[in-house]
Amino acid sequence: MKFQFESIADFIAMNGHGPYVWASYGITFAVLIFLLVSPLLQKKAFVKQQQKQQKLAQANDSADESTN
Amino acid sequence: MAWQWFHRLGSPRWFYEKTTSWLPWLAIISISLIVTAAVWGLAFAPADFKQGNSYRIIYIHVPAAFLALAGYYIMAISGAVGLIWKMKLPYMVMKSAAPIGALLTFVSLVTGSIWGKPTWGTWWEWDARITSMLILFFLYLGMIALQQAFQHRDTADKASAVLALVGMVNIPIIYKSVDWWNTLHQPATIKFTSKSSIDPSMLYPLLTMVIGFYCFYALVLLLNTRVEILRRENRTQWVNDLLGTTNKRVGQ
């Protein structure tokens, strides 16, 4: 196993194919990161929303009790 | 007794609790495999004697296309199980699989297109493989749209399960497209029944990436399904216990 390029600049240029290769990898990794982060954010938002509703329900309950 | 595992699969709660401990392992395995394979494929695998360095795009193009197809199987089979046994969980898996599959199909189309420019001299060609993959992309988008088109959860689930099953027609067309129509897209180089026509020095990083993508897909599908479970079961006691919220409406 050996590094296939003469230098780092060579590695980035990839004999003129650099822009194509790096664009492909860039788009792919952006999508992979999005796929991983989006369910985590959705869960966070869901938990927050549930707790908010809980607070609202409790506020309603105590308001009901004070009028009775 | 033998069927117990199958009935458990119908229980979102059992599934949620069971998969919690799998997540960190899947994350570690998939991320390390994908990073290893990317460095291997980009820097250490030899350049292709015909295509030069642009071929390095296959290390992400092929795994993404594999998973776009595997994801469709998972979605359609989940839909079928949901329709036949009237279970809740398979529908949640089906719904979660649609956006993931759409994005992976998008990745395989875009990377293929970028690869096509230096190799074929064109960004796009109405080749049989590319066109059938584009149809797969539209099928996934149709699944997402159909899920949101109905007011009732049940109706949306059943309708999209039927769409997923009808769309299965496209899968053998995608597989066979490179053999039936001898156009631009090259035939398969990795074969399970005969010797692969790809050199081991290029095959191993590709296989590493494919396994990495499978693990990553499993991880992402689990994460999405788990959020969907919480959303649909938000009135049950176990979800409220889990989130530390008490549910008075059910308790009373």
Interface residues (C-beta under 8 A of the other chain):
Chain A: M1 K2 F3 Q4 F5 F11 M14 N15 G16 H17 G18 Y20 V21 A23 S24 Y25 I27 T28 V31 L32 F34 L35 L36 P39 L40 Q42 K43 F46 V47 Q50 Q51 Q53 Q54 A57 D61
Chain B: I34 A38 L42 A43 F44 A45 P46 A47 G52 N53 S54 R56 I57 I60 H61 A64 I100 L103 L104 F106 V107 V110 T111 I114 W115 K117 P118 F216 L219 V220 L223 N224 R226 V227 L230 R231 N234 N240 L243 G244 T245 T246 K248
